[in-house]
Amino acid sequence: MHCVFIQTGHYADAYRRFAEGGAETYRDQRASVQFVADLLDRSDLTRVTTVSTTGPHQDELAPGLISEGIARDQDAGALLDRLAPDRLILRLPHLPLIKAAKARNIPTLPCFADLFQQGGPRTRWTNWQLMRALRNGPFPCVANHSLNASQTLKDVLRLDPSRIVPWDWARLRNVAPARTGLHDATAPCAFYAGALSEDKGVGDCLRAVQQTPGLRMTFAGGGDLDHWRAEAAQMDVAGRVDFIGLIPHDQVRAQMATHDMVIVPSRHSYPEGLPNVIYEALASRSPLILSDHPAFRGRLTPGTDCLEFAASDSVALAGAMAQIVADQSLFSHLSTASEVGLEGLYIGMEWNDLVTQFLDDPQNQTGWVTANSLTRLT
């Protein structure tokens, strides 16, 4: 049996980095890469191919373990005809691939991490096509990351909730002890991790720092560092912000622990899922401030395990930062409650279990879809 994964990430790069002792760039990356490689230990699998939309490449990483890259506009039917998969795990909502898999009756697990929104006419047309393609066919279910993104499959794509399966990564086990206050009351500091872009709220953070005297902020992530350093200089906060670029995953949690608060400022325009940085922030026990992005809304309780502000509103963000700095009892309360908040985020199947269940029973003969569906879990 030949199993094919199609995704955005470059599997071969990660596989080789880990083989050489390199670090993860996000939580559970090493475990998911190893899980895919270990599938060849199954007696019913003879070949596993990972296909990324990162541009052409082809490598045999181990006997039977193939990594290749394609252009995103690759002809979907020709790709599937060439690969001839017996099982397909589709990790992005790529409409031509969904249609091609359906036309060829290939058992397929659509397994997304995407928040679907109504949007304008073009988005609504794409949503309608996705709905039509996913409503029936060789798909035992449609999986999506966590609760809010899964609910958009029902509310936006109008899929049957009994066929929607939420999934998540493995639980974080190493939760730090609760904290009682700032590291240094005279030098409060905040931390951000993620892509450096306006839609992710980086500019809003800079404007909030501008309005919060004495506050420093560190930004970790990929993007145009020179652009953002120039923006900081123009706002006259260059001496209070630090853009450190991409750092290994294990350093992200360490940075969170050495800062007084973690900011997740995504604007509504950013196609966010429920990012790992929220889980990591809660596990670090540094108070979390997050925007009211639809992907996060309702998953935590503002004032109990986080503070929330209106996305794109730097004044509101600055006010939340000032609350953390000024109120030690609030700081202690948020830190103490963060462990319960973290546990409450987990819903649905772990990703490894989801893929294993699909490989074992792609026709859902055992009823695993219903048992783990949105209908059963909410």
SULRAWO-V445743 format. One record per pair of residues at least 24 apart in sequence whose C-alpha atoms are under 6 Angstrom apart, sorted by the first residue. I is the first residue (numbers start at 1). GAP is how many residues later the second one is. D is the distance in Angstrom with one decimal. If there is no record, write none. Layout:
# SULRAWO-V445743
I/GAP/D
I/GAP/D
This chain:
# SULRAWO-V445743
1/43/6.0
1/44/4.7
1/45/5.5
1/85/5.9
2/45/4.8
2/46/5.9
2/83/5.2
2/84/5.2
3/45/4.9
3/82/5.7
3/83/6.0
3/84/4.8
3/85/6.0
4/44/5.8
4/45/4.8
4/46/5.8
4/81/5.9
4/84/4.9
5/45/4.7
5/84/4.7
6/44/5.9
6/45/4.7
6/46/5.9
6/84/5.1
6/85/5.9
7/45/5.0
7/84/5.0
8/44/5.0
8/45/5.1
9/43/5.8
10/42/5.6
12/55/5.8
23/225/5.7
24/224/5.8
24/225/5.3
25/223/5.0
25/224/4.7
26/223/5.1
102/35/5.7
105/33/5.6
107/31/4.9
108/31/5.2
109/30/5.9
110/32/5.2
111/32/4.6
111/33/5.7
112/32/4.6
113/31/5.3
113/32/4.7
113/160/5.8
114/159/5.5
115/34/4.5
115/158/5.7
116/36/5.5
127/30/5.9
131/26/5.1
140/223/5.9
140/224/6.0
148/147/5.5
161/213/5.4
161/214/5.5
162/208/5.8
162/211/5.3
162/213/5.3
164/209/5.4
164/210/5.5
165/207/5.9
165/208/4.5
165/209/5.8
166/182/4.7
167/181/4.7
167/182/4.6
167/183/5.6
167/184/5.9
168/182/5.0
168/183/5.8
169/181/5.3
169/182/5.8
170/180/5.9
175/108/4.6
176/108/5.4
178/107/5.6
178/157/5.4
178/158/5.1
179/156/5.8
180/152/4.5
181/147/5.5
181/150/5.8
182/78/5.6
188/27/5.2
189/26/5.5
189/27/4.6
189/28/5.4
189/70/5.4
189/71/5.4
190/27/4.6
190/69/5.6
190/70/5.7
190/71/4.8
190/72/5.7
191/26/5.6
191/27/4.9
191/71/4.8
192/27/4.8
192/71/5.4
193/27/4.7
193/28/5.7
194/27/4.8
195/26/5.1
195/27/5.3
196/26/5.9
196/27/4.9
199/68/5.4
199/71/5.4
200/66/4.2
200/67/5.8
201/64/4.9
201/65/5.0
201/66/5.9
204/110/5.0
207/107/5.9
208/106/5.0
208/110/4.5
216/24/4.7
216/25/5.7
217/24/4.8
218/24/4.8
219/24/4.8
220/24/5.3
220/25/5.0
220/26/5.8
221/24/4.8
221/25/4.4
222/24/5.3
257/27/5.5
260/26/5.7
261/25/5.1
261/26/4.8
261/27/5.8
262/26/4.9
263/26/4.9
263/27/5.8
264/26/4.5
265/25/5.5
265/26/5.0
267/44/5.1
267/45/5.7
268/25/5.3
282/56/5.1
282/60/5.8
285/50/4.9
286/49/6.0
287/47/5.7
287/48/5.5
304/30/5.8
305/29/4.8
305/32/5.1
305/33/5.0
305/36/5.8
